[in-house]
Amino acid sequence: MKTFIKNIEDFTCAHCGAVVHGNGYTNHCPKCLWSRHVDNNPGDRLAECGGMMHPISAEPTSDGFIITHKCEKCGKTKKQHSAADDDASILITLTTNPEFIFGK
């Protein structure tokens, strides 16, 4: 059974260096959309991998986008909801150009 643990954490993006202010639901950088493989279930911080997860696609929904991330270390994919402050140009690029890697 999946559970969600709310963690309010600020972090520096390991991909682009942006300072990110978390709100308890923040799971990726809003500037480059990259994430880290740190959770087995949302917020638990129990994943041993720790690899960087690049956004490989985005699908529009009625209230934003669903972003698919892929871990560069172990290959795991995870789907995440977009946030209001996410870079819209990257989201749009990912809808038409899956596997686009911003900043590489």
C-alpha positions as CSV (number, residue, x, y, z in Angstrom):
1,M,0.0,0.0,0.0
2,K,1.4,3.4,-1.0
3,T,1.4,6.1,1.6
4,F,2.4,9.8,1.4
5,I,4.6,11.5,3.9
6,K,4.6,15.3,3.7
7,N,8.1,16.7,4.0
8,I,8.7,20.4,3.8
9,E,12.3,20.6,2.6
10,D,14.3,23.2,0.8
11,F,17.1,21.9,-1.5
12,T,19.6,23.0,-4.1
13,C,19.0,21.3,-7.4
14,A,21.8,18.9,-8.2
15,H,21.2,19.4,-11.9
16,C,21.0,23.1,-12.4
17,G,21.9,24.6,-9.0
18,A,18.6,26.4,-8.4
19,V,17.6,26.9,-4.8
20,V,14.2,25.3,-4.4
21,H,11.8,26.1,-1.5
22,G,9.7,23.1,-0.8
23,N,6.1,23.1,0.3
24,G,5.7,19.5,1.4
25,Y,4.7,18.3,-2.0
26,T,7.8,19.5,-4.0
27,N,9.4,16.6,-5.7
28,H,11.4,18.2,-8.5
29,C,13.1,21.4,-9.5
30,P,10.7,24.0,-11.0
31,K,13.5,25.5,-13.2
32,C,14.8,22.3,-15.0
33,L,12.2,19.7,-13.8
34,W,14.9,17.3,-12.7
35,S,14.4,15.2,-9.6
36,R,16.3,12.7,-7.4
37,H,15.5,9.1,-6.8
38,V,15.2,9.4,-3.0
39,D,11.7,7.9,-2.3
40,N,10.2,4.4,-2.5
41,N,6.8,5.9,-1.7
42,P,6.2,9.7,-1.9
43,G,8.0,11.5,0.9
44,D,9.5,8.4,2.7
45,R,13.2,9.1,1.7
46,L,13.9,5.4,1.8
47,A,15.2,4.8,-1.7
48,E,18.9,3.7,-1.6
49,C,19.5,4.7,-5.2
50,G,19.9,8.4,-5.0
51,G,20.3,8.8,-8.7
52,M,19.4,11.8,-10.8
53,M,16.0,11.5,-12.5
54,H,15.5,13.4,-15.7
55,P,12.1,14.4,-17.1
56,I,11.5,12.3,-20.1
57,S,7.9,13.3,-21.0
58,A,5.0,15.4,-19.9
59,E,1.3,14.8,-20.6
60,P,-1.3,17.6,-20.3
61,T,-4.1,17.1,-17.9
62,S,-7.1,19.2,-16.9
63,D,-5.1,20.8,-14.0
64,G,-1.5,20.9,-15.3
65,F,0.8,18.1,-16.5
66,I,2.0,14.7,-15.5
67,I,5.7,14.5,-15.7
68,T,7.5,11.2,-16.2
69,H,11.0,11.0,-14.7
70,K,13.6,8.3,-15.4
71,C,16.5,7.6,-13.0
72,E,19.8,7.7,-14.8
73,K,21.3,5.3,-12.3
74,C,18.8,2.4,-12.0
75,G,16.3,3.2,-14.8
76,K,13.2,3.4,-12.6
77,T,10.5,5.7,-14.0
78,K,8.0,7.7,-11.8
79,K,5.1,9.9,-12.7
80,Q,4.7,13.2,-10.9
81,H,2.2,16.1,-11.0
82,S,3.6,19.4,-12.2
83,A,3.6,22.4,-10.0
84,A,2.3,25.9,-10.7
85,D,5.8,27.3,-10.7
86,D,7.3,24.7,-13.1
87,D,9.0,26.1,-16.3
88,A,6.1,26.0,-18.8
89,S,8.5,26.0,-21.8
90,I,10.1,22.8,-20.7
91,L,6.8,21.2,-20.0
92,I,5.5,22.1,-23.5
93,T,8.8,20.9,-25.0
94,L,8.4,17.5,-23.3
95,T,4.9,17.1,-24.6
96,T,6.1,17.2,-28.2
97,N,9.7,16.0,-27.8
98,P,9.9,13.1,-25.3
99,E,13.4,12.4,-24.0
100,F,14.5,16.0,-24.4
101,I,17.1,16.7,-21.8
102,F,17.2,20.3,-20.6
103,G,20.7,21.6,-19.9
104,K,22.7,18.6,-21.2
